[in-house]
Amino acid sequence: MANPVDVFAGAGGGLLFNVLYDGLKELTTKYVLFKHDLKSVKSTLESLEQVVQEIARLNEDLDRLEEELASLKTQLEEGKVLVAKCGKVRVWSVYKKYKYSKKLLGWNDSLKEQLEMLKVHAIRDGKETLTTVKRTEKTVSQIKSTSFSIKEGVEQIETNTANLQVVVSRVEASVSNIEAGIKQMQQIEAWCAVPELPTLTVGLDGPLNELKMKLFNNGVSMVVLTAPGGCGKTTLATKFCQDEQVQEKFKNNIFFVTVSKTPNFHQIVQELYRSKGNKAPTFKDDENALTWLQKFMREEGQNPLLLVLDDVWSGSDSLLAKFEFEMQDYKVLVTSRSEFPRYGSYALQSLDFDNAMELFRHAASLGERSLHIRPDISRQVISSSREGCKGFPLAITVAGKSLCGQPIEIWQERLIKWSKHSSILDSETELLLRLQTSLDVSNKEMSMVKECFLDLGSFPEDQRIPVAALIDIWTESYDSLDQDILCVANLHQITNRSLANLVVTRKDKLQGDGYYSEHFVTQHDLLRELAIYETRQEDPGHRERLIINISKDNFPKWWSKQKYQCMKARLLSISTDGEFSTKWHNMELPVA
């Protein structure tokens, strides 16, 4: 008969226990927060190893088969796999820490079942011991010693199992508290917060003073700041909120809300409540939401209050009407591409040549590093850029960033391309074509930057995109971005070219600490439109990204006609508005 001790490939399961010890040691080093608890788990395993040795020896003395310990071996094997998986959890992945803490608790439950089984075996062995006592005094002595060892081992297992449950409970509670705290801090900081200004703003001092005079007029409570997309409306609104005179008047009663093309009134009211650290109410309908908004305004409007409604689209008159209140020192600043005749408006003009030149030179880093660029060439490019970009700061910045550090031949090539765009194009399409040249790439690295930029267009408009989500997408999609740090480095390439903005809500962040769950990316509407425009140049049946925006119940024509039975897209994005009510068509998506 095989030696029962060999069940675990070593005396008392030495090899299997050693694997578990090594895994726990690695976890202890990796997760300092749980160092004390993980040492307790290691101590529990050491005690359990001693018990296994005793049971194995007893089975051999009683000439028993090894099946009694086989199930315990199975549980330890599962523990080995679980510890290995825990070791692969990323440091910043709070969700996975919580997930595997739950699995550790499940493993503990299995150990309890083993404990109950060992108790039954101990009772059985005790009865056999009493029977053997009648036969021989020597055998009685041996069995008594062995039974005592079993009893002691079972009690030790029971004690250690209880300790393990305490450890797992502590881990679970700690993870839950950390997750809740981080989530609460992120949300309070993000809701209705005023954005940060770009490193350089030009041509806004005059408009800022004019806007203050207009909005601070006693007879005016709402002003609509109008200009085409990318002209600097949000930047001016942000500069207004950060102005010293405005800060002195409204203090911490400034709320900055992004509305977007498909406004959600319920969500706006909820964000206002959350910005004050309150629980977000739920609403039956718009009338109920309006009642809660009135309550919020009565409470917060006791002091001067400024509300900014950013990126309001045409046709939102009824939404703006909901924010009309007869209150002293209550002001509403609206940014929109459209005018709303019912309210006073201020039209933001595009940059003049001097301001456009200053912004372009800053974006292109024209200084000592660009002495190789002839002044006449740079002036022609700036002039062409200002004209083609229509004086819009966003387009000028993107155009300038795309030429930063490039040789003179690239500048000349860009000048030729920009001069070819015809004026018969509508302004938005012409601007997109001008921006499109900024995506021209000549090497593999910049080609990857372009691909990742196009991926950003798959996310809904005016949404914070979690960097963790981008890392998951890019590590799966691109072989050259198979590590988190490579994805983040690529993201910095995108933001350095002003194609997106990186927002970090974690205040104690250390550079390169590998913790990205509190990083977000935002993108201007015009740049998202550029990504979608570039994507739609391909035939729908062969696009790598399939972006479908459904307004009301209007599906794309190619969808309703089922023109393409099979598409090769690797990234699918479907967004609808609040009026969508149609049943979905049948779709067969590949398994991720």
KOLTOR-295101 format. One line per field, with one value per residue (C-alpha): residue in one letter; residue number from 1; x, y, z. Coordinates in pm, whole numbers, plus 32768, in hexadecimal, padded with zeros to 4 digits. Layout:
code (A_...)
pos (NUM_...)
X (X_...)
Y (Y_...)
Z (Z_...)
END
This chain:
code (M_A_N_P_V_D_V_F_A_G_A_G_G_G_L_L_F_N_V_L_Y_D_G_L_K_E_L_T_T_K_Y_V_L_F_K_H_D_L_K_S_V_K_S_T_L_E_S_L_E_Q_V_V_Q_E_I_A_R_L_N_E_D_L_D_R_L_E_E_E_L_A_S_L_K_T_Q_L_E_E_G_K_V_L_V_A_K_C_G_K_V_R_V_W_S_V_Y_K_K_Y_K_Y_S_K_K_L_L_G_W_N_D_S_L_K_E_Q_L_E_M_L_K_V_H_A_I_R_D_G_K_E_T_L_T_T_V_K_R_T_E_K_T_V_S_Q_I_K_S_T_S_F_S_I_K_E_G_V_E_Q_I_E_T_N_T_A_N_L_Q_V_V_V_S_R_V_E_A_S_V_S_N_I_E_A_G_I_K_Q_M_Q_Q_I_E_A_W_C_A_V_P_E_L_P_T_L_T_V_G_L_D_G_P_L_N_E_L_K_M_K_L_F_N_N_G_V_S_M_V_V_L_T_A_P_G_G_C_G_K_T_T_L_A_T_K_F_C_Q_D_E_Q_V_Q_E_K_F_K_N_N_I_F_F_V_T_V_S_K_T_P_N_F_H_Q_I_V_Q_E_L_Y_R_S_K_G_N_K_A_P_T_F_K_D_D_E_N_A_L_T_W_L_Q_K_F_M_R_E_E_G_Q_N_P_L_L_L_V_L_D_D_V_W_S_G_S_D_S_L_L_A_K_F_E_F_E_M_Q_D_Y_K_V_L_V_T_S_R_S_E_F_P_R_Y_G_S_Y_A_L_Q_S_L_D_F_D_N_A_M_E_L_F_R_H_A_A_S_L_G_E_R_S_L_H_I_R_P_D_I_S_R_Q_V_I_S_S_S_R_E_G_C_K_G_F_P_L_A_I_T_V_A_G_K_S_L_C_G_Q_P_I_E_I_W_Q_E_R_L_I_K_W_S_K_H_S_S_I_L_D_S_E_T_E_L_L_L_R_L_Q_T_S_L_D_V_S_N_K_E_M_S_M_V_K_E_C_F_L_D_L_G_S_F_P_E_D_Q_R_I_P_V_A_A_L_I_D_I_W_T_E_S_Y_D_S_L_D_Q_D_I_L_C_V_A_N_L_H_Q_I_T_N_R_S_L_A_N_L_V_V_T_R_K_D_K_L_Q_G_D_G_Y_Y_S_E_H_F_V_T_Q_H_D_L_L_R_E_L_A_I_Y_E_T_R_Q_E_D_P_G_H_R_E_R_L_I_I_N_I_S_K_D_N_F_P_K_W_W_S_K_Q_K_Y_Q_C_M_K_A_R_L_L_S_I_S_T_D_G_E_F_S_T_K_W_H_N_M_E_L_P_V_A)
pos (1_2_3_4_5_6_7_8_9_10_11_12_13_14_15_16_17_18_19_20_21_22_23_24_25_26_27_28_29_30_31_32_33_34_35_36_37_38_39_40_41_42_43_44_45_46_47_48_49_50_51_52_53_54_55_56_57_58_59_60_61_62_63_64_65_66_67_68_69_70_71_72_73_74_75_76_77_78_79_80_81_82_83_84_85_86_87_88_89_90_91_92_93_94_95_96_97_98_99_100_101_102_103_104_105_106_107_108_109_110_111_112_113_114_115_116_117_118_119_120_121_122_123_124_125_126_127_128_129_130_131_132_133_134_135_136_137_138_139_140_141_142_143_144_145_146_147_148_149_150_151_152_153_154_155_156_157_158_159_160_161_162_163_164_165_166_167_168_169_170_171_172_173_174_175_176_177_178_179_180_181_182_183_184_185_186_187_188_189_190_191_192_193_194_195_196_197_198_199_200_201_202_203_204_205_206_207_208_209_210_211_212_213_214_215_216_217_218_219_220_221_222_223_224_225_226_227_228_229_230_231_232_233_234_235_236_237_238_239_240_241_242_243_244_245_246_247_248_249_250_251_252_253_254_255_256_257_258_259_260_261_262_263_264_265_266_267_268_269_270_271_272_273_274_275_276_277_278_279_280_281_282_283_284_285_286_287_288_289_290_291_292_293_294_295_296_297_298_299_300_301_302_303_304_305_306_307_308_309_310_311_312_313_314_315_316_317_318_319_320_321_322_323_324_325_326_327_328_329_330_331_332_333_334_335_336_337_338_339_340_341_342_343_344_345_346_347_348_349_350_351_352_353_354_355_356_357_358_359_360_361_362_363_364_365_366_367_368_369_370_371_372_373_374_375_376_377_378_379_380_381_382_383_384_385_386_387_388_389_390_391_392_393_394_395_396_397_398_399_400_401_402_403_404_405_406_407_408_409_410_411_412_413_414_415_416_417_418_419_420_421_422_423_424_425_426_427_428_429_430_431_432_433_434_435_436_437_438_439_440_441_442_443_444_445_446_447_448_449_450_451_452_453_454_455_456_457_458_459_460_461_462_463_464_465_466_467_468_469_470_471_472_473_474_475_476_477_478_479_480_481_482_483_484_485_486_487_488_489_490_491_492_493_494_495_496_497_498_499_500_501_502_503_504_505_506_507_508_509_510_511_512_513_514_515_516_517_518_519_520_521_522_523_524_525_526_527_528_529_530_531_532_533_534_535_536_537_538_539_540_541_542_543_544_545_546_547_548_549_550_551_552_553_554_555_556_557_558_559_560_561_562_563_564_565_566_567_568_569_570_571_572_573_574_575_576_577_578_579_580_581_582_583_584_585_586_587_588_589_590_591_592)
X (8000_807E_80FA_7FE1_80E1_8129_7FCF_8065_81AA_827F_8272_8137_80FE_8245_8258_80F3_8111_8259_81AB_809F_81A8_825F_811C_80BF_821D_81F8_80A2_8128_8238_814A_8028_80BB_7F5F_7F07_8062_7FF3_7EC1_7F82_8085_7F65_7EF8_805C_805A_7F11_7FA5_80D2_7FE9_7F1A_8055_80A2_7F40_7F5C_809E_7FF4_7EC5_7FA3_806C_7F2D_7E97_7FD1_7FC3_7E55_7E99_7D9C_7D85_7DFA_7CA5_7C62_7D6C_7D29_7C0F_7CF0_7DF7_7CF4_7CA5_7E16_7E47_7D29_7DCD_7F11_7E5D_7DA4_7EE5_7F89_7E66_7E73_7FDF_7F81_7E8D_7F0C_7F5E_7E5A_7D44_7C63_7B47_7C1B_7CA6_7B41_7AE7_7C01_7BC1_7A69_7B0A_7BF0_7AB9_7A27_7B66_7B3F_79E0_7A70_7B6C_7A49_79AE_7AF8_7AFD_79A6_7A13_7B4A_7A70_79A6_7AE7_7B64_7A27_7A47_7BB2_7B53_7A58_7B55_7C4C_7B58_7B27_7C9D_7CDA_7C2D_7D23_7E79_7F0B_8021_7F2E_7E58_7F86_7FD9_7E74_7E46_7F7B_7F07_7DA1_7E26_7EF0_7DBC_7CEA_7DF7_7E1A_7CA3_7C91_7DB7_7D0C_7BCE_7C91_7D59_7C21_7B7D_7CB5_7CAD_7B44_7BA2_7CC1_7BE2_7AD7_7BDB_7C5A_7AF8_7A9F_7BE2_7BB6_7A4B_7AA3_7BC0_7AEA_79CB_7AB3_7B63_7A1D_7982_7AB2_7ABD_794D_793C_7A6D_79EE_7881_7843_79B3_7A47_7B40_7CAD_7D24_7E1B_7F86_7F59_7E23_7E2A_7D30_7C3D_7C81_7B9F_7A82_7A9E_7A68_7948_78A6_78C1_7820_7704_76BC_76EC_75E0_74CE_73BE_7468_7464_74C3_75B8_75FD_776B_7762_786F_78B8_7953_7AC1_7AB3_7AFC_79A4_79F0_7B47_7AAB_799F_7AB1_7B7B_7A3F_7A0D_7B7A_7B78_7BD0_7A9E_79B5_7A59_7A32_78C0_7852_7962_791C_77C0_7832_77AA_7831_7754_778F_7642_76A1_75D3_74E2_749A_7428_7370_7359_74CF_751C_744B_74EB_7647_75ED_758B_76C0_77A6_7740_7784_7611_756E_74E2_7365_72A1_7183_703D_7033_70AE_6FAF_7032_719A_7139_70AE_71FA_72B4_71DD_722B_73A1_7392_72D4_73DC_7517_748A_7492_75EF_7658_764F_76EC_7681_7739_7682_7791_775D_75E6_7567_745A_72F8_733C_725A_717D_72AE_732B_71CF_71E5_730C_725A_722B_71DA_72F7_73E4_754C_74F2_75A9_75AB_76B6_7663_775C_76CD_770D_75AF_74FD_73C0_72FB_7242_7382_7499_75C9_773A_77E7_7952_7A24_7B3D_7CA8_7D47_7E92_7F75_7ECC_7EB7_802A_8081_7FB1_803E_81A5_8166_80C7_81DB_82E5_837C_84AD_8619_85C8_8530_8644_864E_84F3_8515_8448_839A_832E_82B0_81EF_814D_80ED_805F_7F9B_7F16_7EC5_7E0C_7D42_7CF9_7CB1_7BD8_7C86_7C00_7CF2_7CBA_7D07_7E35_7EC0_7E97_7F34_8058_8094_809F_81C6_8286_83EE_83AF_84AC_846F_8400_82D6_8279_8287_81BC_80B3_80A5_8063_7F4E_7EA4_7EA4_7DE2_7CA5_7B91_7ABC_7980_7982_78A5_7967_794B_79BD_7AD5_7B4B_7B44_7C12_7D0C_7D24_7D3B_7E8F_7F08_7ED4_7FC4_80CD_8218_8290_820D_8207_812F_8054_7FFD_7FB0_7EBA_7E14_7DE2_7D5E_7C5A_7BF5_7B93_7A7F_79CE_7974_7839_7849_78B2_7906_7A30_7AE2_7B8C_7CF9_7CD2_7BD1_7CBE_7DD4_7CF2_7C91_7DEF_7EA1_7DA7_7DAC_7F19_8045_812F_8062_8063_80BD_8006_812C_8143_7FD2_7FF8_8130_806A_7F51_804A_80AB_7F3F_7F17_8064_7FD3_7E9C_7DBE_7D32_7D52_7DCB_7D18_7DAA_7CBF_7DB2_7E5F_7F7C_7FDB_8149_81DD_81FE_815A_8096_7F47_7E59_7CFA_7CC3_7D3F_7C44_7C52_7B71_7B55_7AC7_7991_7A47_7B63_7A6C_79C2_7B18_7B50_79F7_7A2B_7B75_7AD4_79B2_7A98_7AA2_798C_78AD_78EC_7A65_7A84_7B53_7A6F_78F8_7864_76E7_7632_74B9_73D9_7277_7223_72E6_73D6_74E1_745D_755F_74EC_7379_73BC_74A8_759E_76C3_7689_77E6_78C5_7A30_7A30_7AFD_7A5E_78E6_7845_76CB_762F_74C3_7404_72EA_71E1_7257_7144_7176_71D2_7335_7382_7420_7599_769E_77D6_7921_7982_7A81)
Y (8000_815F_8236_8327_8438_842E_84B7_8616_85C5_85E8_85A6_8640_86F8_87BB_8814_8891_8957_89F2_8A6E_8B11_8BAB_8C42_8CD3_8D70_8DFF_8EA8_8F31_8FB3_9070_90F5_9164_9214_9276_9107_9099_9042_8F7A_8EB8_8E52_8DC5_8CF6_8C71_8C12_8B5A_8A90_8A32_89A9_88F3_884E_87BD_8730_8690_85E6_8559_84DC_843F_8381_8311_828A_81C4_812E_80CF_8046_8134_819B_82F3_836C_8419_851B_852F_862F_8704_86F7_8777_88A0_88F7_88D9_89D0_8AB5_8AA7_8B17_8C2B_8CB3_8CB5_8D7C_8E73_8EB0_8F21_902F_918B_926F_9377_9281_92AD_91EA_90B1_90C5_90BD_8FA2_8EC0_8F14_8E78_8D45_8D22_8D1D_8C0A_8B42_8B6A_8AD8_89A6_897C_897D_885A_87A0_87E9_874D_8618_85F9_860A_84E0_8423_8476_83E9_82AE_8284_82B8_819B_80B8_8117_80AA_7F5E_7F28_7F74_7E2C_7D62_7DDA_7ED4_7F2D_7F7A_8048_811B_815A_81AF_829A_835C_836B_83CE_84E8_8567_855F_8618_871D_8742_8767_8874_8925_8919_89A9_8AC3_8B0F_8B07_8C07_8CDF_8CC5_8D39_8E66_8EB8_8EA2_8F77_9081_907E_9097_91B7_9271_924F_92BB_93EF_9454_9426_94EF_9606_9624_961E_972B_9810_97E6_9830_9960_99F9_99AF_9A1A_9B82_9BDD_9CF8_9C6E_9CD3_9DDE_9D91_9DF3_9F1E_9FE8_A10B_A20F_A1D8_A2FE_A3E9_A2EC_A293_A3FC_A428_A2E5_A34E_A49D_A3F2_A2E1_A3BC_A4AA_A4AC_A472_A33F_A1E2_A10E_A14E_A063_A063_A005_9FA0_9E7C_9D3E_9D5E_9EDA_9EE3_9EF9_9DFF_9E9D_9FF5_9F68_9EC1_A004_A0B8_9FC4_9FE9_A164_A209_A2EB_A1C6_A0EA_A1FD_A222_A0B4_A005_9E8B_9EB3_9E85_9D56_9CF0_9BF4_9B60_9B34_9AA0_9A57_996B_9A19_9950_9A37_992D_98F4_9A69_9A90_995B_99E6_9B2B_9A6A_998A_9AB7_9B18_99B9_9961_9820_9840_9837_9765_97F3_976E_986F_99C7_9A73_99BC_9A0F_9B7E_9B79_9AF8_9C01_9D12_9C86_9C89_9DF0_9E63_9DCB_9E2A_9F70_A015_A080_A102_9FDD_9FB2_9E93_9E49_9D70_9D10_9C8A_9CC1_9C67_9D01_9C9F_9CA1_9DCB_9CFF_9C8C_9DF0_9E5A_9D65_9E28_9F78_9FE7_A136_A145_A256_A229_A0F5_A0E8_9FE7_9FDD_9F02_9E9C_9E31_9E29_9EBC_9FF2_9FE7_A126_A11D_A162_A25D_A1E8_A235_A1CF_A165_A1C7_A0F6_A154_A270_A239_A2A7_A1C9_A0A7_A0CE_A0CE_9F95_9EDF_9F34_9EB1_9D6D_9D33_9D91_9E91_9F08_9EA8_9D42_9DB9_9E9A_9DB6_9E34_9F69_A091_A0BE_9F50_9F56_A098_A006_9EC9_9F92_A06F_9F43_9E93_9FC1_9FE4_9E72_9E3C_9F76_9FFF_9EE5_9EA7_9D2F_9CFB_9DE4_9D2C_9BD5_9C53_9CEA_9BB3_9ADC_9BAB_9BBE_9B4B_9AF3_9B44_9C63_9B73_9B05_9C71_9CB2_9B76_9BE1_9D3B_9CA0_9BBF_9CD7_9DB8_9CB4_9CB2_9D64_9E75_9DDC_9CDA_9D21_9DAE_9C77_9B86_9C70_9C85_9B0A_9AE9_9BE1_9B1E_99DA_9A3C_9A4C_98D3_988D_979C_9728_9626_94F7_95A1_96C4_95D2_952E_9685_96C1_956D_95A9_9708_9676_9580_96A7_9700_95BD_964B_971F_9897_996B_983C_9800_96D2_95FC_95C1_9461_9419_9498_93BD_928B_92DB_932B_9206_911D_91D0_9223_913B_9262_92E0_91A2_9253_935C_944D_943D_9495_95BF_9635_9624_96E8_97FA_980B_9852_995C_99FE_9A3A_9AD9_99C7_997D_99EA_9913_994F_98C5_98D8_9834_9950_9883_97E3_978C_9794_9633_9586_94A3_9507_9579_952A_969B_9721_9794_9818_9929_9990_9AC3_9A8A_9B02_9A0A_98EF_9956_994B_97E5_977D_9837_977F_9630_9663_968C_9510_942F_93BF_9253_927C_9379_931B_93F6_93F6_952F_9542_9670_9638_9769_970F_95D0_9625_950A_9536_94E0_93CE_932D_9329_92AC_919E_91FF_9167_900A_8FF3_910A_90F4_9207_91BD_92DC_9312_944A_947B_95AB_9614_973B_9744_9722_95D2_94CA_93D5_9269_920E_9157_9001_9021_8F12_8FA3_8EE7_8E6A_8F53)
Z (8000_7FAB_80C7_812A_815F_7FE8_7FA5_7FB3_7EFE_8036_81A6_8227_80DE_80F1_7F7F_7F68_80AA_8031_7EF7_7FCF_80B4_7F8A_7EFF_804E_8070_7F1B_7F77_80C4_800A_7F00_7FDD_810C_8186_81D1_8247_83A9_8339_8231_8339_8406_82DB_82BB_842B_83F7_82DB_83B3_84BF_83BA_8330_8486_849F_8347_83B1_84E6_8423_8319_841E_84D0_838D_8352_84B0_8485_8329_828D_8120_80BB_803A_8188_813A_7FC4_7FEC_80CB_7FBC_7EC3_7FA3_7FC7_7E4F_7E1C_7F1C_7E5A_7D1B_7DD9_7E75_7D1C_7C8C_7DAD_7D5C_7BFC_7C72_7C1A_7D3C_7CDB_7C85_7DB6_7D18_7CE2_7E45_7EC3_7DD5_7E49_7FB8_7F82_7EE8_8017_80F1_8019_8045_81BB_81A8_80F9_8211_8308_8251_8269_83DD_8410_8352_842A_8563_84E5_84A1_85FE_869B_85CA_862C_8799_878D_86E9_87F7_890A_885D_8836_89AA_8A06_8935_8992_8A84_8992_8878_8968_89BF_8850_87F0_891B_88B0_8749_87A6_887F_8756_8675_8776_87A6_862B_85F6_8701_8660_850D_85A5_8649_850F_8436_8519_8502_8387_8381_8458_8369_8235_82DF_832D_81C8_813F_8227_81D9_8061_807A_8148_8062_7F2B_7FBD_8030_7EE2_7E23_7EFF_7EE0_7D67_7D39_7E1D_7D75_7C16_7C2E_7BBA_7BE4_7B17_7A15_7A0F_791D_7804_7844_775B_7709_7613_75A6_76C7_77AF_76ED_76C4_7837_78A5_77B0_7825_7992_7948_788F_7990_7AC2_7A47_7B4F_7A4D_79B5_7A4B_791C_77FF_76DB_766C_74FB_7400_7316_73A0_7402_7418_7590_7633_7747_7780_77A9_7893_7960_796A_79D9_7AFC_7B67_7B52_7C9D_7C9E_7C4E_7D58_7E5B_7E0D_7DED_7EBB_7EC3_7E30_7CC5_7C09_7AB3_79FA_78A0_77ED_7695_755E_7610_775D_788A_7979_7A8A_7A80_7A94_7BD0_7C68_7C21_7CD3_7E0C_7DFD_7DDC_7F3D_7FC0_7FD1_7F5F_7DFF_7DFC_7D04_7C37_7BAD_7A94_7A2D_7B0B_7C3B_7BD7_7BB4_7D17_7D9A_7CCF_7D6A_7EC3_7E75_7DFB_7F30_8014_7F53_7EC9_801E_7FB2_7E59_7D64_7C0C_7B28_79E3_78E5_77EE_768D_766D_7512_7438_749A_7610_765C_7746_7809_783F_78B0_79D2_7A5D_7A68_7BD1_7C6C_7D63_7DC8_7D52_7C84_7B35_7A1E_790F_77E3_76D4_7587_7414_73E8_7460_7533_74E0_762B_76EA_76CB_760C_75E5_74A1_74CD_73A2_7310_7351_728F_71DD_72FA_73FE_730B_72C1_7435_7473_7343_73A2_7502_7484_7383_7485_739B_7456_746E_7405_72BB_7236_7104_709E_6FC4_7044_6EF5_6EF0_7057_7015_6EDD_6F9A_70BC_6FCE_6F11_7058_70E3_6FA2_6F77_70E9_70E3_7215_72F0_7414_7420_72AE_72BC_73EB_734A_7205_72C2_7395_725B_71D8_731F_72E3_7175_7061_6F71_6E5C_6F30_6F68_6DF2_6DA9_6EA3_6E05_6CAE_6D37_6DF6_6CC4_6BFA_6CCC_6C0F_6CA8_6C14_6D2C_6E56_6F7D_705A_6F4B_6EE4_704B_706C_6F30_6FBA_70FF_703C_6FB6_711F_7131_7013_7094_7005_7100_71BB_7310_729B_71DA_7326_73BB_72A0_72CD_7441_73FF_7313_7425_7504_740E_7471_75C6_75FB_75DA_7708_77E0_78C0_7830_793E_78EA_7977_7865_7757_77E2_77CE_7665_75EB_768F_75E5_7494_7458_7480_74B1_75DC_76AC_77F5_78BD_78BB_773E_7720_7808_7751_760C_76B0_770D_759D_754C_7659_75FD_74A3_7544_74B2_760E_777A_789C_79E8_7B2D_7C5A_7D4D_7E05_7E9D_7D52_7D21_7BC4_7B3A_7C64_7B77_7C11_7AFF_7B7F_7BD5_7A86_7983_781E_7791_7626_757C_74A7_7371_73A3_73DC_7297_71F0_726A_71EE_70A5_706C_70C4_6FD4_6EAB_6E9E_6E1F_6F45_6EF3_6F20_7039_7169_723E_7213_72B7_72B2_7343_7341_7368_73D4_7310_71D4_7187_7078_6F20_6EEC_7033_6FE2_6E82_6F0C_6DFD_6EB8_6F3E_6FD1_704F_70B8_71BE_72F8_73BC_73C6_745C_7463_750D_7521_75AD_76AB_7599_7517_7534_7416_7452_73F7_72B8_72DE_72FD_731D_73B9_73D2_752A_75CC)
END
